[in-house]
Amino acid sequence: MTTLDDLPIRDDLRGRTPYGAPQLDVPVRLNTNENSYPVPEPVVEAIGKALAAELRDLNRYPDRDAVALRADLAGYLGHGLTVDQVWAANGSNEVQQQLLQAFGGPGRSALGFVPAYSMHPLLALGTGTRWVPGRRGADFGLTAEEAVAQVREHRPDVVFLCSPNNPTGTALDPAVVTAVLDVAPGMVVVDEAYAEFARPGTVSALAVLPGHPRLVVTRTMSKAFGFAGGRLGYLAADPAVVQAVQLVRLPYHLSALTQAAARAALAHRDALLGTVAAIKEQRDRIVAELRARGLRAADSDANFVLFEVGGDQSAAWRTLLDAGVLVRDVGLPGWLRVTAGTPAETDAFLTAMDKLTGTQAPRSRGEQ
C-alpha cells in the first residue's frame, strides 16, 4: 500500500496531520463551536426556495465576484461599508488563505500570538509563508506594549490578531489593534469569527477601518448565524485589498447555491441571530458554575469557554467523553475548551464535570 512517504510530497508537509477536531457520535457535541440550535423552519423554507430558483441555471457559472452577496454583507456589517470593501469565500479560512496568497508567500512571514486559532500557522504553511509564533501573557492576554514589541522584533508581512481570541475567548482592547497598525510594516488581519457573541461595550475593529488601508477584518456566518454547513466567510477592508485577493481567488470559487443560501440567510438574520442571546447566557452560566466549583475559567466574548481541569487535560477529555460529552483538547496543558450550547447541553456538561472533579456547586436552572 502506498503511503505519503512514498510520494514526492513537500518536505515541510512530511509527518504532519490534517487539521480537524474529532467527529464522534456522542450525545453532546461541544467541541467545534457550532451553533447548537437548528435553523428555524421559516428560514429553512426561504433557503429552499432560493436554492430551487438556482437549479435550472446550474449549467451556467455563478457570479464570479458574488456582487449581490457582498452588497448584502456590507449592509449587514454597517459602518458605512460598500460592496467594494467586502469580499466573500468558502469560510473565513479561505478568506485568510487568500490574504496569505496575496500578501504572504515565499520569503515573507506571518506573526500570530499563541495560543490562538490553530489554522493560522497551517494556512501559512500551505502558502509557503514563514510562521512566527508570538507570545501572550501568563493569563493568555495581550497588551499593546507586548504586541508592538514583537511586531518590531520580527517585522512580519502579515499580523494575525484574534478578537475574540480562539481558544481563550476574550476580545482585544482596540488599543492593541491601533498600536499594531502604527508599527506593522505589512497587513494586519483581525479575525472576528465570534464577534456577534461579544459582551456589551466590546468595540469591533470595523470601527478602525477608515484611514487604515492595511487593516483587514474577517468574519464568518458559521457561528452566530448557525450556517456552518453553508461555508461562508468574508472580509471587510479597503477596496484595494479586495482587488488584491481577486488576483489569487480561484475562478467561480463560490457556487451559485452557496451564494443563494447565504443571501437568504442574511435576509432572515433576525431569526438566525435570535439564538445569540441564549448562547451567551449559557456561556456566562458555564463560567460562573465552573468558578463556583473552584475551577479557573477564562472570561469569554465568544460562544465557548476555556477552563482549567488541572493535571492531564487528555485524561480529563477522555473522562468527559466517557460521560457522553465531547469537548475540545486544544493542546494547552491542564486546559480544555467547551462550546456553549443549549441549556440541556450545559446541564450535561456540568454533570460530567461533577463526575470529573468529584465536587458539585449549587446548580442554576438551565431552562429559559
C-alpha positions, 0 to 999 in steps of 0.5 A: 500500500502506498503511503505519503512517504512514498510520494514526492510530497513537500518536505515541510508537509512530511509527518504532519496531520490534517487539521480537524477536531474529532467527529464522534457520535456522542450525545453532546457535541461541544467541541467545534463551536457550532451553533447548537440550535437548528435553523428555524423552519421559516428560514429553512423554507426561504433557503429552499426556495432560493436554492430551487430558483438556482437549479435550472441555471446550474449549467451556467457559472455563478457570479464570479465576484458574488456582487449581490452577496457582498452588497448584502454583507456590507449592509449587514456589517454597517459602518458605512461599508460598500460592496467594494470593501467586502469580499466573500469565500468558502469560510473565513479560512479561505478568506485568510488563505487568500490574504496569505496568497496575496500578501504572504508567500515565499520569503515573507512571514506571518506573526500570530500570538499563541495560543490562538486559532490553530489554522493560522500557522497551517494556512501559512504553511500551505502558502509557503509563508514563514510562521512566527509564533508570538507570545501572550501573557501568563493569563493568555492576554495581550497588551499593546506594549507586548504586541508592538514589541514583537511586531518590531522584533520580527517585522512580519508581512502579515499580523494575525490578531484574534478578537475574540481570541480562539481558544481563550475567548476574550476580545482585544482592547482596540488599543492593541489593534491601533498600536499594531497598525502604527508599527506593522510594516505589512497587513494586519488581519483581525479575525472576528469569527465570534464577534456577534457573541461579544459582551456589551461595550466590546468595540469591533475593529470595523470601527478602525477601518477608515484611514487604515488601508492595511487593516483587514477584518474577517468574519464568518456566518458559521457561528452566530448565524448557525450556517456552518454547513453553508461555508461562508466567510468574508472580509471587510477592508479597503477596496484595494485589498479586495482587488488584491485577493481577486488576483489569487481567488480561484475562478467561480470559487463560490457556487451559485447555491452557496451564494443563494443560501447565504443571501437568504440567510442574511435576509432572515438574520433576525431569526438566525441571530435570535439564538445569540442571546441564549448562547451567551447566557449559557456561556456566562452560566458555564463560567460562573458554575465552573468558578463556583466549583473552584475551577479557573475559567477564562472570561469569554466574548465568544460562544465557548469557554476555556477552563482549567481541569488541572493535571492531564487535560487528555485524561480529563477529555477522555473522562468527559467523553466517557460521560457522553460529552465531547469537548475540545483538547486544544493542546494547552496543558491542564486546559480544555475548551467547551462550546456553549450550547443549549441549556440541556447541553450545559446541564450535561456538561456540568454533570460530567464535570461533577463526575470529573472533579468529584465536587458539585456547586449549587446548580442554576436552572438551565431552562429559559 
